[in-house]
Amino acid sequence: MKNTQKKLKAKHFRYLSKDIIKNPMIYIRNFYRYKTDITNWRNHINLFVQAGGYPEMANTRHAENGFQCKQMIEQIEVAYVIFKQCRIPKQAYPLQFVAQREDYSNYILHTEYTRNGKRDVQDIISKFFSYQSLDKWYRTMDELMTNMSKRESDNYDKFGDKILAIKELLIRLAFALHYIYEDEHLLVLVPPYVKADPTPAHDTTDPLSKLGELVHVGIGEQYEEKEKTLDKDQEQQLPLSCPSKFHPKKRVTVPPWLAPQPYSTEALRAFFDKDDLLGWRDNIRNWYQAIIAQEQYWSTNRDKRFSGANLLYLYSCIHSFLEMFFDELTDDHIVQQDSKSKDTLAIFQETPSIHIHHKNGNIVFYYIDSTEIENPFNAILNSLQPFSNYEWEEILYAWLEYGLSHNGYSGKYHEYSTFIYQSLTKIIELSYILAFADEIEFIIAE
């Protein structure tokens, strides 16, 4: 029988390159490893659809609306490639999400999208394109973007109840692609008479089929260089649906010589070789003051210690320093944070709490509890956990950005600024005890 399915090409899409069409794992890996995590991306989708469906809730000054719209369309296009290449069948009732009670429990308790108790990427993608075609999804996204640019809606029935289905399907699609990223492949169900060839590598001169590339090649070493090139190209692209604007990179890449390393006492000592305890504490305090005060920024002082390069160096050191401890977190250490846990964060009492003698001098710690000196390593891990690794990265980058700015920090972690400053100081103090445990002498207060 002649195959009448049209070959997918870049010209059929708005944003996809031929490399991503050939192997969607390039995009999936790049997006979820380097650009965001699934929780933040879900929140972006939620706010975007909410603002597009009801313009009065939109923040028209949010310059990234157009960029986020473009990213959502890219995800739809990637899913469409998988949908066509894997020949996923459509469904008659695409909005029937809960097949059994276990699916309901997985959604409520774990935010897991399952069918019959298991993750099913094909089912999610099938529902998405069974609900409406790729062309209709293009129109939907364009209408949402256009709608949010208005001060008020001129047609409240534009989407009607469908806005709920649109939001749910977009969020489920984001999770489906994230599941592929976590598994590093898509499991495709085939008839029982089809036998897969478990060849470890594609070393023939014949090209793989589209399905073979998706399932067999995975991320493939042959795409590593193209993936790096693609990452650079995507950073240079501007959203097509908003005015041309420069978008600064949201993360500074730590140079190799400051890359995270396995935790060790030697690594901690090397950290304090770059600056002593008092120097690190002063730098953190000056950084904190620079980000909370209006018209006071890092380079206000003409001292060369307060140059922009010096702040970037401080950011890089603290970034790598925290990553070293995050790499040590295990399931036994991790404390699950509920949605309201951050509301209970309290500022520490800054008092001389612990006194030590080290290197012919006395040192005072201000944020360490006497019970924490018995196991400072666990105390450090506990001090990190009010925020996730990704949140700490966002915090440090925001502090870097506002430390070099005339403006005081007013971002989403603003209300925790003092707590963050004190936590960083506390972690450094605890690290000093770990680094020089065999040399320091605790002074008992009389």
C-alpha positions as CSV (number, residue, x, y, z in Angstrom):
1,M,0.0,0.0,0.0
2,K,1.3,3.4,-0.9
3,N,2.2,5.7,2.0
4,T,0.2,8.9,1.4
5,Q,1.3,10.7,4.6
6,K,3.1,13.9,3.7
7,K,6.6,14.4,4.9
8,L,6.9,17.1,7.6
9,K,9.1,20.0,6.6
10,A,10.1,23.2,8.3
11,K,7.9,25.3,6.0
12,H,4.9,23.6,7.5
13,F,5.6,25.2,10.9
14,R,6.2,28.7,12.2
15,Y,9.2,28.0,14.4
16,L,10.6,24.5,14.1
17,S,13.8,23.8,12.3
18,K,14.5,20.7,10.2
19,D,16.7,19.3,12.9
20,I,14.0,19.4,15.5
21,I,11.5,17.9,13.1
22,K,14.0,15.1,12.5
23,N,14.5,14.6,16.2
24,P,12.1,16.4,18.7
25,M,14.3,15.3,21.6
26,I,16.7,18.2,20.7
27,Y,14.0,20.7,21.6
28,I,12.6,18.8,24.6
29,R,16.0,18.3,26.2
30,N,17.0,21.9,25.5
31,F,13.8,23.4,26.9
32,Y,13.4,21.4,30.1
33,R,17.1,21.2,31.0
34,Y,18.2,24.7,30.3
35,K,15.2,27.1,30.1
36,T,12.7,26.2,32.9
37,D,11.3,23.6,35.1
38,I,7.8,22.1,34.7
39,T,6.3,23.9,37.8
40,N,7.3,27.4,36.6
41,W,6.3,26.6,33.0
42,R,2.8,25.4,34.2
43,N,2.4,28.7,36.1
44,H,3.4,30.7,33.0
45,I,0.8,28.8,30.9
46,N,-1.9,29.3,33.5
47,L,-1.3,33.1,33.7
48,F,-1.1,33.4,29.9
49,V,-4.4,31.7,29.2
50,Q,-6.0,33.5,32.1
51,A,-4.9,36.9,30.7
52,G,-5.8,36.0,27.1
53,G,-9.3,34.9,28.1
54,Y,-10.0,37.8,30.3
55,P,-7.9,40.9,29.3
56,E,-8.7,42.8,32.5
57,M,-6.4,40.3,34.3
58,A,-3.5,40.8,31.9
59,N,-0.4,42.7,32.7
60,T,0.3,44.5,29.4
61,R,3.7,45.7,30.7
62,H,4.9,42.2,31.0
63,A,7.2,42.1,28.0
64,E,7.6,38.3,28.0
65,N,4.0,37.6,27.0
66,G,4.9,37.4,23.4
67,F,7.9,35.3,24.0
68,Q,5.9,32.8,26.2
69,C,3.3,32.6,23.4
70,K,6.0,31.7,21.0
71,Q,7.3,29.0,23.3
72,M,3.9,27.5,23.7
73,I,3.4,27.4,19.9
74,E,6.8,25.7,19.6
75,Q,5.7,23.0,22.1
76,I,2.4,22.5,20.1
77,E,4.5,22.1,16.9
78,V,6.9,19.6,18.6
79,A,3.9,17.6,19.9
80,Y,2.4,17.7,16.4
81,V,5.6,16.2,14.9
82,I,5.4,13.4,17.5
83,F,1.6,13.0,16.7
84,K,2.2,12.6,13.0
85,Q,5.5,10.6,13.1
86,C,4.1,8.1,15.6
87,R,0.8,8.0,13.9
88,I,-1.1,8.5,17.1
89,P,-4.8,7.9,16.6
90,K,-7.4,10.5,17.5
91,Q,-10.1,10.1,20.1
92,A,-13.9,10.7,19.9
93,Y,-14.1,12.2,23.4
94,P,-10.8,14.1,24.0
95,L,-12.0,15.9,27.2
96,Q,-12.6,12.8,29.2
97,F,-9.5,13.0,31.3
98,V,-10.2,10.7,34.3
99,A,-10.4,7.0,33.3
100,Q,-10.5,5.7,36.9
101,R,-10.3,6.8,40.5
102,E,-6.5,6.3,40.6
103,D,-6.1,9.0,37.9
104,Y,-8.1,11.4,40.0
105,S,-5.9,10.6,43.1
106,N,-2.7,11.0,41.1
107,Y,-3.8,14.4,39.9
108,I,-5.0,15.7,43.2
109,L,-2.2,14.4,45.4
110,H,0.8,14.4,43.0
111,T,-0.1,16.6,40.1
112,E,0.5,13.5,37.9
113,Y,-1.5,13.2,34.6
114,T,-2.2,9.5,34.1
115,R,-4.5,7.2,32.3
116,N,-5.5,3.9,34.1
117,G,-2.9,4.8,36.8
118,K,0.1,5.3,34.5
119,R,1.7,8.1,32.6
120,D,0.5,8.0,29.0
121,V,2.2,10.6,26.7
122,Q,0.4,9.3,23.6
123,D,-3.0,9.7,25.2
124,I,-2.3,13.3,26.2
125,I,-1.0,14.2,22.7
126,S,-4.0,12.3,21.1
127,K,-6.5,14.3,23.2
128,F,-4.7,17.6,22.3
129,F,-5.0,17.2,18.6
130,S,-8.4,15.4,18.7
131,Y,-9.8,18.5,20.4
132,Q,-8.7,20.7,17.5
133,S,-6.2,20.7,14.6
134,L,-2.8,22.4,14.4
135,D,-4.2,25.2,12.4
136,K,-7.0,25.8,14.9
137,W,-4.4,25.8,17.7
138,Y,-2.4,28.5,15.8
139,R,-5.6,30.6,15.7
140,T,-6.3,30.0,19.3
141,M,-2.9,31.1,20.4
142,D,-3.0,34.2,18.2
143,E,-6.4,35.2,19.5
144,L,-5.2,34.8,23.1
145,M,-2.2,37.0,22.4
146,T,-4.3,39.6,20.6
147,N,-6.9,39.6,23.3
148,M,-4.5,40.2,26.2
149,S,-3.2,43.4,24.4
150,K,-6.7,45.0,24.9
151,R,-7.6,47.0,27.9
152,E,-10.9,45.2,28.2
153,S,-12.6,42.5,26.3
154,D,-15.0,43.5,23.6
155,N,-16.4,40.0,23.3
156,Y,-16.6,37.9,26.5
157,D,-18.0,35.0,24.5
158,K,-14.8,34.8,22.4
159,F,-13.8,31.5,24.1
160,G,-16.6,30.9,26.5
161,D,-16.3,27.7,28.5
162,K,-13.7,26.4,26.0
163,I,-11.1,28.5,27.8
164,L,-11.1,25.9,30.6
165,A,-10.4,23.1,28.1
166,I,-7.7,25.1,26.3
167,K,-5.8,25.8,29.5
168,E,-6.1,22.2,30.7
169,L,-4.9,20.8,27.4
170,L,-2.0,23.2,27.2
171,I,-0.8,22.3,30.7
172,R,-1.2,18.6,30.1
173,L,0.8,18.9,26.8
174,A,3.6,20.6,28.7
175,F,3.7,17.7,31.2
176,A,3.6,15.2,28.4
177,L,6.8,16.6,26.9
178,H,8.3,16.8,30.3
179,Y,7.6,13.1,30.8
180,I,9.5,12.4,27.6
181,Y,12.4,14.5,28.9
182,E,12.5,12.6,32.2
183,D,12.3,9.2,30.5
184,E,14.7,10.4,27.6
185,H,12.4,8.6,25.1
186,L,8.8,8.0,24.1
187,L,7.5,4.5,24.6
188,V,5.4,3.7,21.5
189,L,2.9,0.8,21.6
190,V,3.0,-1.4,18.5
191,P,1.0,-4.5,17.5
192,P,2.2,-7.8,19.0
193,Y,3.4,-9.1,15.6
194,V,5.9,-6.2,15.3
195,K,9.3,-7.1,16.8
196,A,11.7,-4.4,17.8
197,D,15.4,-4.9,16.8
198,P,17.5,-4.1,19.9
199,T,20.5,-2.9,17.8
200,P,22.7,-0.9,20.2
201,A,23.6,1.6,17.5
202,H,22.5,2.7,14.1
203,D,25.7,1.8,12.2
204,T,24.3,1.1,8.7
205,T,24.4,3.5,5.8
206,D,20.6,3.4,5.5
207,P,18.7,6.2,7.2
208,L,16.4,5.5,10.1
209,S,12.7,6.1,9.7
210,K,11.1,9.0,11.5
211,L,9.7,6.7,14.2
212,G,13.1,5.0,14.5
213,E,14.9,8.3,15.0
214,L,12.5,9.3,17.7
215,V,12.6,6.0,19.6
216,H,15.9,4.5,18.7
217,V,18.3,7.4,18.4
218,G,17.0,9.3,21.4
219,I,19.2,12.3,22.1
220,G,22.0,10.9,20.0
221,E,25.6,12.1,20.0
222,Q,25.3,13.2,16.4
223,Y,22.9,16.0,17.5
224,E,25.0,17.4,20.4
225,E,26.7,20.1,18.3
226,K,23.5,21.0,16.5
227,E,21.8,21.3,19.9
228,K,24.4,23.8,21.1
229,T,24.0,25.8,17.8
230,L,20.2,25.7,18.2
231,D,20.4,27.0,21.7
232,K,22.4,30.0,20.5
233,D,20.0,30.6,17.6
234,Q,16.9,30.4,19.8
235,E,18.4,33.0,22.3
236,Q,18.7,35.4,19.4
237,Q,15.1,35.1,18.2
238,L,12.6,37.7,19.3
239,P,8.9,37.2,19.8
240,L,7.1,37.9,16.6
241,S,3.9,39.1,18.3
242,C,5.4,41.9,20.3
243,P,7.6,44.9,19.6
244,S,11.3,44.2,19.0
245,K,13.0,44.3,22.4
246,F,16.2,43.0,23.8
247,H,15.7,40.1,26.2
248,P,18.7,39.5,28.6
249,K,19.8,36.0,29.2
250,K,18.2,34.8,32.4
251,R,21.2,32.8,33.6
252,V,24.9,33.4,33.7
253,T,26.8,30.3,32.8
254,V,29.4,29.5,35.4
255,P,32.9,29.2,33.8
256,P,34.5,25.7,34.0
257,W,37.0,26.8,36.6
258,L,34.1,27.6,38.9
259,A,32.0,24.6,38.0
260,P,30.4,22.5,40.8
261,Q,32.5,19.9,42.4
262,P,31.8,17.0,44.7
263,Y,31.5,18.0,48.3
264,S,34.7,17.7,50.4
265,T,36.5,19.4,53.2
266,E,39.2,20.4,50.8
267,A,36.6,22.1,48.6
268,L,35.3,24.1,51.5
269,R,38.9,25.1,52.5
270,A,39.5,26.2,48.9
271,F,36.4,28.4,49.1
272,F,37.7,30.1,52.2
273,D,41.1,30.5,50.6
274,K,39.5,32.9,48.1
275,D,38.3,35.0,51.0
276,D,38.1,34.6,54.7
277,L,34.9,34.3,56.7
278,L,34.7,38.0,57.5
279,G,35.3,38.9,53.8
280,W,32.5,36.5,52.6
281,R,30.1,37.9,55.3
282,D,30.9,41.5,54.3
283,N,30.4,40.8,50.6
284,I,27.0,39.1,51.3
285,R,25.9,42.0,53.5
286,N,27.0,44.6,50.9
287,W,25.2,42.7,48.1
288,Y,22.0,42.5,50.2
289,Q,22.1,46.3,50.9
290,A,22.7,47.0,47.2
291,I,19.6,45.0,46.1
292,I,17.1,46.4,48.7
293,A,18.1,50.1,48.6
294,Q,16.9,52.5,46.0
295,E,19.7,54.4,44.3
296,Q,22.3,52.3,46.0
297,Y,24.0,49.7,43.9
298,W,27.1,47.7,44.0
299,S,29.4,50.1,42.1
300,T,28.2,53.2,44.0
301,N,31.4,53.0,46.0
302,R,34.5,53.8,43.8
303,D,36.5,51.1,45.7
304,K,37.7,48.6,43.1
305,R,36.2,45.9,45.3
306,F,32.7,47.1,44.2
307,S,33.2,46.8,40.5
308,G,30.6,45.0,38.3
309,A,33.3,42.3,37.6
310,N,33.7,41.8,41.3
311,L,30.0,41.2,41.8
312,L,29.9,38.8,38.9
313,Y,32.7,36.9,40.5
314,L,30.9,36.9,43.9
315,Y,27.7,35.6,42.1
316,S,29.7,32.8,40.4
317,C,31.4,31.7,43.6
318,I,28.1,31.6,45.7
319,H,26.3,29.9,42.8
320,S,28.9,27.1,42.7
321,F,29.1,27.0,46.5
322,L,25.4,26.3,46.9
323,E,25.3,23.8,44.0
324,M,27.9,21.8,45.7
325,F,25.6,21.2,48.7
326,F,22.5,20.7,46.5
327,D,24.3,17.8,44.9
328,E,24.5,16.2,48.3
329,L,20.8,16.3,48.9
330,T,19.1,12.9,49.1
331,D,15.6,11.8,49.6
332,D,16.4,11.4,53.3
333,H,17.3,15.0,53.6
334,I,14.6,16.6,51.5
335,V,11.7,18.0,53.4
336,Q,8.5,18.4,51.3
337,Q,7.4,22.0,51.3
338,D,3.7,22.7,51.1
339,S,2.3,25.7,49.1
340,K,2.1,27.9,52.2
341,S,5.5,27.0,53.8
342,K,7.2,30.1,52.6
343,D,4.6,32.3,54.3
344,T,5.9,31.1,57.7
345,L,9.6,31.9,57.1
346,A,10.8,34.1,59.9
347,I,13.8,36.4,60.1
348,F,16.5,35.2,62.4
349,Q,17.5,37.0,65.6
350,E,21.0,38.5,64.9
351,T,22.9,38.0,68.1
352,P,26.4,36.7,68.9
353,S,25.5,33.1,69.4
354,I,28.7,31.0,69.0
355,H,32.2,32.1,69.8
356,I,35.3,30.2,68.5
357,H,39.1,30.6,68.5
358,H,40.9,29.9,65.3
359,K,44.3,31.0,63.8
360,N,45.3,33.2,66.7
361,G,42.0,35.1,66.7
362,N,38.4,34.9,68.0
363,I,35.4,34.7,65.7
364,V,31.8,35.3,66.4
365,F,28.9,33.6,64.6
366,Y,25.5,35.3,64.6
367,Y,23.0,32.9,63.0
368,I,24.0,29.4,64.2
369,D,22.0,27.7,66.9
370,S,24.0,25.8,69.5
371,T,22.3,22.6,68.6
372,E,23.5,22.9,64.9
373,I,27.2,22.7,65.7
374,E,26.8,19.0,66.4
375,N,25.9,18.3,62.7
376,P,26.6,21.5,60.7
377,F,26.3,19.6,57.4
378,N,22.6,18.7,58.0
379,A,22.0,22.2,59.2
380,I,23.3,23.6,55.9
381,L,21.0,21.2,53.9
382,N,18.1,22.3,56.1
383,S,18.9,26.0,55.5
384,L,18.7,25.5,51.7
385,Q,15.4,23.8,51.6
386,P,12.9,26.7,52.0
387,F,13.7,27.2,48.3
388,S,14.4,24.6,45.5
389,N,17.7,24.6,43.6
390,Y,15.9,26.3,40.7
391,E,14.5,29.0,43.0
392,W,18.0,29.6,44.4
393,E,19.2,30.1,40.8
394,E,16.5,32.6,40.2
395,I,17.2,34.4,43.4
396,L,20.9,34.7,42.8
397,Y,20.4,35.9,39.2
398,A,17.9,38.5,40.4
399,W,20.3,39.7,43.1
400,L,23.1,40.0,40.4
401,E,20.8,42.0,38.1
402,Y,19.5,44.4,40.8
403,G,22.9,44.6,42.5
404,L,24.1,46.4,39.4
405,S,20.9,48.5,39.0
406,H,19.8,51.8,40.5
407,N,16.5,50.2,41.4
408,G,15.6,48.3,44.6
409,Y,14.7,44.7,44.1
410,S,10.9,44.2,43.8
411,G,10.7,40.7,42.2
412,K,8.8,37.7,43.4
413,Y,11.3,36.9,46.2
414,H,11.4,40.5,47.5
415,E,9.6,39.8,50.7
416,Y,12.2,37.1,51.6
417,S,15.3,39.3,50.9
418,T,16.3,39.5,54.6
419,F,15.7,35.8,55.2
420,I,17.7,35.0,52.1
421,Y,20.6,37.2,53.2
422,Q,20.6,35.7,56.7
423,S,20.4,32.1,55.3
424,L,23.4,32.7,53.0
425,T,25.4,34.1,56.0
426,K,24.3,31.2,58.1
427,I,25.4,28.6,55.5
428,I,28.8,30.3,55.2
429,E,29.2,30.3,59.0
430,L,28.3,26.6,59.2
431,S,30.6,25.8,56.3
432,Y,33.5,27.4,58.2
433,I,32.9,25.0,61.1
434,L,32.9,22.1,58.6
435,A,36.1,23.3,56.9
436,F,38.1,23.8,60.0
437,A,36.5,21.4,62.5
438,D,39.9,20.0,63.5
439,E,41.4,23.4,64.1
440,I,38.8,25.6,65.8
441,E,38.2,25.7,69.5
442,F,34.7,26.6,70.9
443,I,34.7,29.3,73.6
444,I,32.3,28.6,76.4
445,A,30.6,31.8,77.5
446,E,30.8,32.4,81.2
